[in-house]
Amino acid sequence: MIRSLFIISPLVFIACQGADNAMDGGALDYDGPGSEAWGNADITCSNSDDCLSSEACIDGICQVDACNGDLASSAPPIGETLTFFHENDVAVADASPYQGTYYIDGYSPSGRLDYDYSWETSGSVAVDLAGGNFYGTKAEIYATTSGGKTVDFHKSSEVMESIDLNFAVKELDAGDVDGDGLDELVAVASTDELAICNADTEQCDYYSFGGGYSMIDVGVGDFDGDTRAEIAIVLEDRGSYYLYGMNPDWEEAGQVEAWWGYPSGEPLAVTVADTDGDHYAEVIVLEDGGCFGWCDDELGLYYAVEGTDEASLSQLSRAEVDGYTNVLDIAAGDTDVDDQASLLALDESGRVIVMDSVGQTLRTSFTSTLDVTSNPSRIAMADHDGDAPKARLKKGPEPCSGSVVPMMVMLLPPYDKDHSNGTSSISYGDGESTAENFTDTVSLGLNVDVGMSANFWSIFGASLSSTVSDTVANSISYDSTTYMGNRYSMSAYPELYGTHYGGVVLSWGCFDAYTYEVSDPANYLGGADNEDLVMVVPTGGGVSLWSSSRYNALAEVLGSLPIIDIPYEVGVVDSYPTTPEYLDGQPIVESDLLFTNPTEYTVSDVGNVGWWNLVSESETNTSTLNTSLGASASITVSGIQVGGGITYGWGQAYSLTVGTNAMFAGNLPPLPDDPDTPEDEYSTYSYSVTPYIYLKEYQNENGDASAYFVNTYTQR
């Protein structure tokens, strides 16, 4: 499934004529149409029947009825767990029984592979094993196969779970293939069958390659850098060897489907890990050194290349396993939280050769002889002591609402109510399409955001933040930004609505909150153990148009919204300024203007004069097209506020965006000559109007920067 834009708001084109009360002129003195319309500044209520259709009575005040409609479902943004830094331990399968029982022996990477403890197998020798975060537990576990259809998961020395596959298993490995925060088990048969299994649900997806291939080994890791694991398989077909890279999520992610490579020698085993810390894992193939067993075995390092014709696993370098001719198995993983994996090669004498990246190849760092394992056969890596710093999902989803914020202030163009034939109007929306695609208009962009305590924020830093954001961007739960937008039109009607008014477009977001608990038992993060990390995922939202009088009444009561006073008199041209200014009378800073070269329009005596300013066809200040609203979402979960400023987080839950097809339109009515008067009204009262769109910045109640757009004018 290719990620697609998720749009909630309906397509609405609202004409506001006949829908407001007088503002500065006071309430109208009759019970006619509009006397209780959207401009009524009395927002007190006893129940929701006292409010308008888009409002609800909350604490005795008519407010936006937010987040009570149909909302989208969500999923944990970083899956069930997220490991910030890996600290893998080592496990070795013993092919000889101890007192009649076969064991897996665990070793710590500290020192020279010191013995930790052992796990009993199911009673048969393990022909392969794989380590991983299969269940989201603090300590990761190992899976083993004895060559039959059953795979056992060793959750502790006493407890073991198992799943049954459709084929006899030859080789195993593990990695997070689907981005859910848990590792999947990947198993292959000796023939061309492969299974990807979720241990927690005991569900498997099966694949068959055809063509009569024989499977030699399988490795799992992220070699295309998208934070989801791919699968590397060593194949043999009638004496020819192949390296095949499988991308299970290629179709939904719009990525390469597969890679092909060709080992230089006879391949014995494969593993996948990032040995150089560039976030692109290398595919490492153990190859027979040849010479009838006298030459050193070799390691071939391969990397994924996406060419114009085909994608390949190309050889990066080669390295000898110095002095070792009978290497049985290899494994790779980060053992010391430095984001670079070490390669471990197990030989038949019980020695483990530890190799690390030097430039683009591997060099031996040290060799260790295993203390306990008498007849080692296979090696694997996992954090079986649970030392790695991780975030584990504690609760969620919890529905929560973002604050209501102003997005656009619509002022009516100047016109002469005493001499014009009609009234002026204003609108904005999508200039090219009537589809429900509000990325193309003025929108409130809703994004995944994060929050945490001040103490954790000081630890979180750029590195952890990058890890979390990269995982979110590739998560199975994450689509692109959700946009809340609409299209609105408003016509002047001062006889009904008053002399000083405009429209205020309000918007809000709805979210699901997920709380993660961070564990850092080895203090790798420096004091983050038991800290909470809160993340919010947008599920929808809405947009509503209010009169400035009704909006200001709400702003005064809530105290969290800026007051927006309209100083210009609707229908009186001379009340508008002659030079561009903010509503408070200060000159507009050029960098705040959306359109840098606005056009002047002169009223006609015979017809309407209209304009359509399109972002895609006009010169704009690009800095105004996307503006973060900081902590304006004001989402608080379990005492943690999500956002920025006095809160601690990304501050990206809300952003004010203008699409490339956004259109801002206006209309001036004709100003004809009245033949019953001696003067020429057009010559006497004609005028010109220049529309401006500017970004108005303000500070919310927490002192955080926020902003909204204003459509204003000059006249001459």
Residue pairs with C-beta under 8 A, 6 or more apart in sequence:
1 251
1 252
2 251
2 252
2 253
2 254
3 252
3 253
3 478
3 479
3 480
4 479
4 480
5 437
5 439
5 479
5 480
5 481
5 482
5 483
6 72
6 479
6 480
6 482
7 436
7 437
7 438
7 482
7 483
8 71
8 72
8 482
8 484
8 540
8 541
8 542
9 436
9 438
9 483
9 484
9 485
9 486
9 541
9 542
9 543
10 436
11 434
11 435
11 436
11 487
12 486
12 487
12 488
13 427
13 429
13 487
13 488
13 489
14 486
14 488
14 489
14 545
15 489
15 490
15 491
16 38
16 488
16 489
16 490
16 491
16 503
16 545
17 490
17 491
17 493
18 33
18 34
18 37
18 493
18 496
19 34
19 37
19 38
19 39
20 34
20 37
20 38
20 39
20 493
20 496
20 497
20 498
20 501
20 547
20 549
21 27
21 28
21 34
21 35
21 36
21 37
21 39
21 40
21 41
21 496
21 497
21 498
21 547
21 549
22 28
22 39
22 496
22 497
22 498
22 499
23 39
23 41
23 497
23 498
23 499
23 500
23 501
23 547
23 548
23 549
23 566
24 498
24 499
24 500
25 498
25 499
26 498
27 35
27 40
28 34
28 35
28 496
34 496
34 497
38 52
38 545
38 546
38 547
38 550
39 497
39 498
39 501
39 547
39 549
39 550
40 549
40 550
41 549
41 550
41 552
41 553
42 553
43 51
43 61
43 62
43 63
43 550
43 553
43 554
43 557
44 50
44 60
44 61
44 62
45 51
45 57
45 60
45 61
45 62
46 57
46 60
47 57
48 55
48 56
48 57
48 65
50 57
50 62
51 57
51 62
51 63
52 62
54 64
54 65
54 544
55 62
55 63
55 64
55 65
56 62
56 63
56 64
56 65
56 68
57 63
61 554
61 557
61 558
62 554
63 404
63 554
63 558
64 404
64 506
64 508
64 542
64 544
66 401
66 404
66 508
66 510
66 541
66 542
67 399
67 401
67 508
67 510
67 540
67 541
69 540
69 542
70 540
71 399
71 510
71 539
71 540
72 539
72 540
73 539
74 397
74 477
74 512
74 537
74 539
75 180
75 475
75 476
75 477
75 537
76 180
76 181
76 393
76 396
76 475
76 477
76 514
76 535
77 448
77 471
77 472
77 475
77 477
77 478
77 514
77 535
77 537
78 181
78 391
78 468
78 471
78 472
78 475
78 516
78 535
79 176
79 179
79 180
79 181
79 182
79 393
79 471
79 475
79 476
79 477
80 136
80 180
80 181
80 182
80 392
80 393
81 133
81 136
81 181
81 182
81 390
81 391
81 392
81 393
82 181
82 390
82 391
82 467
82 468
82 471
82 516
83 133
83 383
83 388
83 389
83 390
84 388
84 389
84 390
84 391
84 464
84 467
84 524
84 525
85 334
85 337
85 339
85 388
85 389
85 524
86 333
86 334
86 337
86 339
86 383
86 388
87 109
87 334
87 335
87 336
87 337
87 383
87 387
87 388
87 522
87 524
88 109
88 131
88 333
88 334
88 335
88 381
88 382
88 383
88 388
89 106
89 107
89 108
89 109
89 116
89 335
89 381
89 382
89 383
89 384
89 385
90 106
90 107
90 108
90 109
90 113
90 331
90 344
90 352
90 379
90 380
90 381
91 104
91 105
91 106
91 107
91 119
91 129
91 131
91 142
91 379
91 380
91 381
91 382
91 384
92 104
92 105
92 107
92 346
92 352
92 370
92 373
92 376
92 377
92 378
92 379
93 102
93 104
93 121
93 125
93 126
93 127
93 128
93 129
93 144
93 376
93 377
93 378
93 379
94 102
94 103
94 104
94 105
94 125
94 372
94 373
94 374
94 375
94 376
94 377
95 102
95 125
95 375
95 376
95 377
96 102
96 374
96 375
97 125
98 374
101 120
101 121
101 123
102 120
102 121
102 123
102 124
102 125
102 126
103 118
103 119
103 120
103 121
104 118
104 119
104 121
104 126
104 129
104 142
104 144
104 154
105 115
105 118
105 370
105 372
105 373
106 115
106 116
106 117
106 118
106 119
106 384
107 113
107 114
107 115
107 116
107 370
108 114
108 115
108 116
108 385
109 335
109 336
109 342
112 366
112 368
113 352
113 354
113 368
113 370
114 371
115 370
115 371
115 372
116 384
116 385
117 157
118 157
118 372
119 142
119 154
119 156
119 157
120 154
120 157
120 160
121 144
121 146
121 152
121 154
122 144
122 146
122 150
122 152
122 160
122 162
124 146
124 147
125 146
125 377
126 144
126 145
126 146
126 377
126 378
127 145
127 146
127 147
127 170
127 377
127 378
128 144
128 145
128 169
128 170
128 171
128 172
128 378
129 142
129 143
129 144
129 145
129 172
129 378
129 380
130 142
130 143
130 172
130 173
130 174
130 185
130 186
130 380
131 140
131 141
131 142
131 143
131 174
131 380
131 381
131 382
131 384
132 140
132 141
132 143
132 174
132 175
132 183
132 185
132 382
133 140
133 176
133 181
133 182
133 183
133 382
133 383
134 140
134 141
134 143
134 153
134 174
134 182
134 183
134 185
134 199
134 200
135 141
135 153
135 155
135 182
135 199
135 200
136 181
136 182
136 200
136 392
136 393
137 155
137 386
138 386
138 390
138 392
138 519
138 521
139 383
139 384
139 385
139 386
140 382
140 383
140 384
140 386
141 153
141 154
141 155
141 382
141 384
142 153
142 154
142 380
142 382
142 384
143 151
143 152
143 153
143 154
143 172
143 174
143 185
143 199
144 151
144 152
144 154
144 172
145 151
145 152
145 169
145 170
145 172
145 187
147 168
147 169
147 170
148 168
148 169
149 164
149 165
149 166
149 167
149 168
149 169
150 162
150 163
150 164
150 165
151 162
151 163
151 164
151 165
151 169
151 172
151 185
151 187
151 197
152 160
152 161
152 162
153 160
153 161
153 162
153 163
153 199
154 160
155 161
161 199
163 185
163 197
163 199
163 202
163 204
165 187
165 195
165 197
165 204
166 193
166 195
166 204
166 206
167 189
167 191
167 193
167 195
168 189
168 190
169 187
169 188
169 189
170 188
170 189
170 190
170 215
171 187
171 188
171 215
171 216
171 217
171 218
172 185
172 186
172 187
172 218
173 186
173 218
173 219
173 220
173 231
173 271
173 272
174 183
174 184
174 185
174 186
174 220
175 183
175 184
175 186
175 220
175 221
175 222
175 229
175 231
175 272
176 182
176 183
176 184
176 228
176 229
177 184
177 186
177 196
177 220
177 228
177 229
177 230
177 231
177 248
177 249
178 184
178 228
178 248
178 249
178 476
179 227
179 228
179 249
179 471
179 474
179 475
179 476
180 476
181 393
182 198
182 199
182 200
183 229
184 196
184 197
184 198
184 199
184 220
184 229
185 195
185 196
185 197
185 198
185 199
186 194
186 195
186 196
186 197
186 218
186 220
186 231
187 194
187 195
187 197
187 218
188 194
188 195
188 215
188 217
188 218
188 233
189 215
190 214
190 215
191 213
191 214
191 215
192 208
192 209
192 210
192 211
192 212
192 213
192 214
192 215
192 235
193 206
193 207
193 208
193 215
194 206
194 207
194 208
194 209
194 215
194 218
194 231
194 233
194 246
195 204
195 205
195 206
195 207
196 204
196 205
196 207
196 231
196 248
197 203
197 204
197 205
198 204
205 248
207 246
209 235
209 244
211 237
212 237
212 238
213 235
213 236
213 237
213 242
214 235
214 236
214 237
215 233
215 234
215 235
216 234
216 235
216 236
216 241
216 267
216 268
216 269
216 270
217 233
217 234
217 267
217 268
217 269
217 270
218 231
218 232
218 233
218 234
218 270
219 231
219 232
219 233
219 270
219 271
219 272
219 283
219 284
220 229
220 230
220 231
220 232
220 272
221 229
221 230
221 232
221 271
221 272
221 273
221 274
221 281
221 283
222 228
222 229
222 230
222 272
222 274
222 279
222 280
222 281
223 230
223 232
223 245
223 272
223 280
223 281
223 282
223 283
223 303
223 304
223 313
224 230
224 247
224 255
224 256
224 280
224 304
224 306
225 279
225 280
226 253
226 255
226 474
227 470
227 471
227 473
227 474
228 249
228 253
228 474
229 272
230 245
230 246
230 247
230 248
230 272
230 304
231 245
231 246
231 247
231 248
232 243
232 244
232 245
232 246
232 270
232 272
232 283
232 313
233 243
233 244
233 245
233 246
233 270
234 241
234 242
234 243
234 244
234 263
234 267
234 269
234 270
234 285
235 241
235 242
235 243
235 244
236 242
241 262
241 263
241 266
241 267
242 260
242 261
242 262
242 263
243 260
243 261
243 262
243 263
243 267
243 270
243 283
243 285
243 302
243 313
244 258
244 259
244 260
244 261
245 258
245 259
245 260
245 261
245 283
245 304
245 311
245 313
246 258
247 255
247 256
247 257
247 258
247 259
249 255
250 256
250 257
250 258
251 257
253 474
256 304
256 306
256 311
257 311
258 311
259 304
259 305
259 311
259 312
259 313
260 310
260 311
260 312
260 313
261 283
261 302
261 312
261 313
261 314
261 315
263 285
263 287
263 300
264 287
264 298
264 300
264 315
264 318
265 287
265 288
265 289
265 290
265 298
265 300
266 287
266 288
266 290
267 285
267 286
267 287
267 288
268 286
268 287
268 288
268 297
268 327
269 285
269 286
269 329
269 330
270 283
270 284
270 285
270 286
270 330
271 284
271 330
271 331
271 332
271 343
272 281
272 282
272 283
272 284
272 332
273 281
273 282
273 284
273 332
273 333
273 334
273 341
273 343
274 280
274 281
274 282
274 334
274 339
274 340
274 341
275 282
275 284
275 301
275 332
275 340
275 341
275 342
275 343
275 356
275 357
275 362
276 282
276 340
276 357
276 360
277 338
277 339
277 340
277 357
280 303
280 304
281 341
282 301
282 302
282 303
282 316
283 301
283 302
283 303
283 304
283 313
284 299
284 300
284 301
284 302
284 330
284 332
284 343
284 362
285 299
285 300
285 302
286 297
286 298
286 299
286 321
286 327
286 329
286 330
286 345
287 297
287 298
287 299
287 300
288 297
289 295
289 296
289 297
289 298
289 320
289 325
293 325
293 326
294 325
295 325
296 320
296 321
296 322
296 323
296 324
296 325
297 320
297 321
297 324
297 325
297 326
297 327
297 345
298 318
298 319
298 320
298 321
299 318
299 319
299 320
299 321
299 330
299 343
299 345
299 355
299 362
300 315
300 317
300 318
301 315
301 316
301 317
301 318
301 319
301 360
301 361
301 362
302 313
302 314
302 315
302 316
303 313
303 314
303 316
304 311
304 312
304 313
305 311
305 312
305 313
305 314
316 360
316 361
317 360
317 361
317 362
318 361
319 355
319 361
319 362
319 363
321 327
321 345
321 347
321 353
321 355
321 364
322 353
322 364
324 345
324 347
324 351
324 353
326 347
326 348
327 345
327 346
327 347
327 353
328 346
328 347
328 348
328 376
328 377
328 378
328 379
329 345
329 346
329 377
329 378
329 379
330 343
330 344
330 345
330 346
330 379
331 343
331 344
331 346
331 379
331 380
331 381
332 341
332 342
332 343
332 344
332 381
333 341
333 342
333 381
333 382
334 340
334 341
334 342
335 342
335 381
337 388
337 389
337 524
340 356
340 357
342 354
342 355
342 356
342 365
343 354
343 355
343 356
343 362
344 352
344 353
344 354
344 355
344 379
344 381
345 352
345 353
345 355
346 352
346 376
346 378
346 379
347 353
348 376
349 369
350 369
350 370
350 373
350 374
350 375
350 376
351 367
351 368
351 369
351 370
352 367
352 368
352 369
352 370
352 379
353 364
353 367
354 364
354 365
354 366
354 367
354 368
355 362
355 363
355 364
355 365
356 362
356 363
356 365
370 376
386 519
386 521
387 521
387 522
387 524
388 522
388 524
389 518
389 519
389 520
389 522
389 524
389 525
389 528
390 518
390 519
391 468
391 516
391 517
391 518
391 533
392 516
392 517
392 518
392 519
393 514
393 515
393 516
394 515
394 516
394 517
394 532
395 514
395 515
396 512
396 513
396 514
396 515
397 512
397 513
397 514
397 537
398 512
398 513
398 514
398 515
398 637
399 510
399 511
399 512
399 513
399 539
400 510
400 511
400 512
400 513
400 536
400 635
400 637
401 508
401 509
401 510
401 511
401 635
402 446
402 508
402 509
402 510
402 511
402 541
402 633
402 634
402 635
402 653
402 654
403 508
403 560
403 632
403 633
403 634
404 506
404 507
404 508
404 561
405 444
405 506
405 507
405 508
405 561
405 629
405 632
405 654
405 706
405 708
406 504
406 505
406 506
406 551
406 561
406 562
406 564
406 708
407 442
407 443
407 444
407 505
407 506
407 507
407 543
407 656
407 708
407 709
408 428
408 442
408 488
408 504
408 505
408 708
408 709
408 710
408 711
409 502
409 503
409 504
409 505
409 548
409 564
409 583
409 696
409 708
409 709
409 710
409 711
410 426
410 428
410 488
410 490
410 502
410 503
410 504
410 505
410 711
411 426
411 502
411 566
411 568
411 710
411 711
411 712
411 713
412 423
412 424
412 425
412 426
412 490
412 491
412 492
412 502
412 570
413 424
413 425
413 426
413 666
413 667
413 668
413 689
413 691
413 713
414 424
414 568
414 572
414 573
414 575
414 576
414 687
414 689
414 713
414 715
415 422
415 423
415 424
415 492
415 571
415 573
415 603
415 668
415 669
416 571
416 572
416 573
416 671
416 685
416 687
417 423
417 492
417 494
417 570
417 571
417 572
418 571
419 671
419 674
419 681
419 685
420 603
420 668
420 669
420 670
420 671
421 669
421 670
421 671
421 672
422 608
422 669
422 670
423 491
423 492
423 493
423 571
423 669
424 491
424 492
424 666
424 667
424 668
424 669
425 489
425 490
425 491
425 492
425 666
425 667
426 489
426 490
426 665
426 666
426 667
426 711
427 487
427 488
427 489
427 490
427 664
427 665
427 666
428 441
428 442
428 487
428 488
428 662
428 663
428 664
428 665
428 711
429 441
429 486
429 487
429 488
429 662
429 663
430 437
430 438
430 440
430 441
430 487
430 659
430 661
430 662
430 663
431 440
431 612
431 614
431 616
431 661
431 662
431 663
432 440
432 661
432 663
433 440
433 661
438 483
438 484
438 485
438 486
438 659
439 483
439 485
439 657
439 659
440 659
440 660
440 661
440 662
441 485
441 486
441 487
441 658
441 659
441 661
441 662
441 663
442 485
442 505
442 656
442 657
442 658
442 659
442 662
442 709
443 483
443 484
443 485
443 507
443 656
443 657
443 658
443 659
444 483
444 484
444 485
444 507
444 508
444 509
444 541
444 543
444 654
444 655
444 656
444 657
445 481
445 482
445 483
445 484
445 626
445 654
445 655
445 656
445 657
446 481
446 482
446 483
446 484
446 509
446 511
446 538
446 541
446 653
446 654
447 481
447 482
447 538
447 652
447 653
447 654
447 655
448 472
448 478
448 535
448 536
448 537
448 538
448 652
448 653
449 535
449 536
449 633
449 635
449 642
449 643
449 649
449 650
449 651
449 652
449 653
450 465
450 468
450 533
450 534
450 535
450 536
450 642
450 649
450 650
451 533
451 534
451 535
451 536
451 635
451 637
451 640
451 641
451 642
451 643
451 647
451 648
451 649
452 460
452 531
452 532
452 533
452 534
452 640
452 648
452 649
453 531
453 532
453 640
453 648
454 648
455 527
455 531
456 518
456 528
456 531
456 532
456 533
456 648
457 648
457 649
459 525
459 526
459 527
459 528
459 531
460 648
464 525
465 650
468 533
469 650
472 478
472 535
477 537
478 537
481 538
481 655
481 657
482 509
482 538
482 539
482 540
482 541
483 657
484 507
484 508
484 509
484 541
484 542
484 543
485 507
485 543
486 505
486 543
486 545
488 503
488 505
488 545
490 502
490 503
490 545
492 570
492 571
494 570
494 571
497 547
497 570
498 549
498 570
499 569
499 570
499 571
499 572
500 565
500 566
500 567
500 568
500 569
500 570
501 547
501 548
501 549
501 566
501 570
502 547
502 548
502 564
502 566
503 545
503 546
503 547
503 548
504 545
504 546
504 547
504 548
504 551
504 564
505 543
505 544
505 545
505 546
506 543
506 544
506 545
506 546
506 551
507 541
507 542
507 543
507 544
508 541
508 542
509 538
509 540
509 541
509 633
509 653
509 654
510 538
510 539
510 540
510 541
511 536
511 537
511 538
511 539
511 633
511 635
511 653
512 536
512 537
512 539
513 534
513 535
513 536
513 537
513 635
513 637
513 642
514 534
514 535
514 536
514 537
515 532
515 533
515 534
515 637
515 638
516 532
516 533
516 534
516 535
517 530
517 531
517 532
517 533
518 525
518 528
518 529
518 530
518 531
518 532
518 533
519 529
519 530
520 527
520 528
520 529
521 529
523 529
532 638
532 640
534 637
534 638
534 640
534 642
535 642
536 633
536 635
536 637
536 642
536 653
538 653
546 554
548 564
548 565
548 566
551 561
551 564
552 563
552 564
552 565
554 561
555 561
555 562
555 563
555 564
556 563
559 701
560 634
560 700
560 701
562 698
562 708
564 583
565 583
566 583
567 575
567 583
567 585
568 575
568 576
568 577
569 575
573 685
573 687
573 715
574 715
576 713
576 714
576 715
577 585
577 714
577 715
578 714
578 715
578 716
579 587
579 714
580 587
580 588
580 593
580 690
580 692
580 694
580 712
580 714
581 587
581 588
581 712
582 588
582 694
582 696
582 710
583 696
583 710
583 712
588 692
588 694
590 596
590 621
591 621
591 623
591 624
592 621
592 624
592 694
592 695
592 696
592 697
593 621
593 624
593 692
593 693
593 694
593 695
594 615
594 620
594 621
594 624
594 625
594 658
594 693
594 694
594 695
594 709
595 613
595 618
595 619
595 620
595 692
595 693
596 619
596 620
596 621
597 618
597 619
598 613
598 690
598 691
598 692
599 611
599 613
599 690
600 688
600 689
600 690
600 716
601 609
601 611
601 666
601 668
601 688
601 689
601 690
601 691
602 609
602 686
602 687
602 688
602 689
603 609
603 668
603 669
603 670
603 671
603 686
603 687
603 688
603 689
604 668
604 670
604 671
605 670
605 671
605 672
605 673
605 682
605 686
606 670
606 672
607 670
608 667
608 668
608 669
608 670
609 667
609 668
609 670
610 665
610 666
610 667
610 668
611 665
611 666
611 691
612 663
612 664
612 665
613 663
613 664
613 665
613 691
613 693
614 661
614 662
614 663
615 625
615 658
615 659
615 660
615 661
615 662
615 663
616 660
616 661
624 658
624 695
625 657
625 658
626 655
626 656
626 657
626 658
627 655
627 656
627 657
627 695
627 707
628 651
628 652
628 654
628 655
629 654
629 655
629 656
629 705
629 706
629 707
630 643
630 644
630 645
630 651
630 654
630 700
630 704
630 705
630 706
631 641
631 642
631 643
631 644
631 645
631 646
631 647
631 649
631 651
631 700
631 702
631 704
632 643
632 654
632 700
632 704
632 706
633 642
633 643
633 653
633 654
634 641
634 643
634 700
634 702
635 641
635 642
635 643
635 653
636 642
640 647
641 647
641 649
642 649
642 653
643 649
643 650
643 651
643 653
643 704
644 650
644 651
644 704
645 651
645 702
645 703
645 704
645 705
646 702
646 703
646 704
647 702
651 704
656 695
656 707
656 708
656 709
658 709
664 691
664 693
664 711
666 689
666 691
668 689
671 681
671 682
671 685
671 686
671 687
672 681
672 682
673 680
673 681
673 682
673 683
674 681
687 715
687 716
688 715
688 716
689 713
689 714
689 715
690 713
690 714
690 715
691 711
691 712
691 713
692 711
692 712
692 713
692 714
693 709
693 710
693 711
693 712
694 709
694 710
694 712
695 707
695 708
695 709
696 707
696 708
696 709
696 710
697 705
697 706
697 707
698 705
698 706
698 707
698 708
699 705
699 706
700 706
